[in-house]
Amino acid sequence: MRILYHHRMLADGAEGIHIREMIHALRELGHEVRVCALVGERSQCNAGHTRAANKWARIGRLLPGFAYEIAELGYNIVGRRVLAANLRAFSPDFIYDRYNSYSTAASTVAHRAGIPLLLEVNAPIALERTEFDGPRLSWPRLAARFERHICGMASHIFAVSSPLRDFLVTQRDVAIDKITVLPNGADPNAFDPHLDGTMVRNRFGFKDRTVIGFVGILRPWHGIELLFDAFSKLNPDGNNLHLLFVGDGPIEADLRSQTRALGLADRVTFAGRVAHQDVAACIAAMDIAVSPRATFYASPMKILEYMAMGIPVVAPRMPNILDICRDGIDAVLFEPENAESLEHAIRHILGDRSLAERIGAAARATIDSRLNWKRNAEAVIECASRLLRGKVSDAPNANVRRPWPG
């Protein structure tokens, strides 16, 4: 198939990994993908993408909230023109769009051209930018109205978790049969359980210590305080445990201060941010990998990459986490927001080496069989094929009348 892939992301974080991996997987299946994006197509050697992303990031930081949202709305004028030009030159079978706030360009062009629009929804962004992350919305009700309209215009939606699907059904009036739950994936080739983490362990002087690790941006909502609390109770006498953070972020200085205050400075390592291609080696240096907290709608990529490396995972028992993990089979889950439960989960793995090995092996098997980018790309193609064969209507949701949200 010929696929026109559109997004309006800077593609410089986890979203960039997702975008790049999905495009690669679609191409590996033999399909032709043309990327239409504000910052161009990202590749390992595309310096132009990085310059464009840095430029738009600087502009975004300088704009006050309402001006940022006006710019988002204004992008649709440019986006429609660029998408229409690509549509004429490329003649795609369908448009694949990564949802972003106020971004109607792809749905408008697809609707006018009479071709399917497959919409990937990774977050309820109108809610996320009100309560969790991203530039704060000046007009949250307008953003929610646009979100409802954009989802309504899609031929089909891929939501990364079942709670996100339920949110779109109950809060954005999307028909449930129009949504497929498609969690994020990991690349089984890039994340190899046989990779030796000795070099990383030697670099940080871990020697024979048992390493508990976290990968990600150090932000308040990642629940790192829960991990600190659990670790301080696990490690009261300076025993053989060590805590490794891979990533940087706005709360790193506070975490370093907390480490010193708890007397754990010699038992906690901050590795800083590393390139994505080096993350696997860092995970290979871990004995247990932890995701202390997740938003209700997320499909945390860190958990999937831990699993791909065959490392036993500890994560909160939440519906979206249960989309990707099975407690006691390929992960050990704890009660959300409960440091004592997190401590118990880690102790459970520490006390049973055979359990740790079984969970790690099962986690890798889950990635190989189900949670990888190739399977996700296959699901997208299968859906597009049904739409193009006419088995599923490619018109906007016929059950609900949706006036333009202007």
Secondary structure as UniProt FT lines:
FT   STRAND          2..7
FT   HELIX           14..28
FT   TURN            29..30
FT   STRAND          32..37
FT   TURN            38..39
FT   TURN            44..45
FT   HELIX           47..62
FT   HELIX           65..90
FT   STRAND          94..98
FT   TURN            101..102
FT   HELIX           105..113
FT   STRAND          117..121
FT   HELIX           125..131
FT   HELIX           140..153
FT   STRAND          156..159
FT   HELIX           162..171
FT   HELIX           176..178
FT   STRAND          179..181
FT   TURN            188..190
FT   TURN            193..194
FT   HELIX           198..203
FT   TURN            204..205
FT   TURN            207..208
FT   STRAND          210..215
FT   HELIX           220..222
FT   HELIX           224..234
FT   TURN            236..237
FT   STRAND          241..247
FT   TURN            250..251
FT   HELIX           252..261
FT   TURN            262..263
FT   HELIX           265..267
FT   STRAND          268..272
FT   HELIX           276..278
FT   HELIX           279..284
FT   STRAND          288..290
FT   TURN            296..297
FT   HELIX           301..308
FT   TURN            309..310
FT   STRAND          313..316
FT   HELIX           319..322
FT   TURN            323..324
FT   TURN            328..330
FT   STRAND          331..334
FT   TURN            336..337
FT   HELIX           339..350
FT   HELIX           353..369
FT   HELIX           373..389
FT   TURN            398..399
//
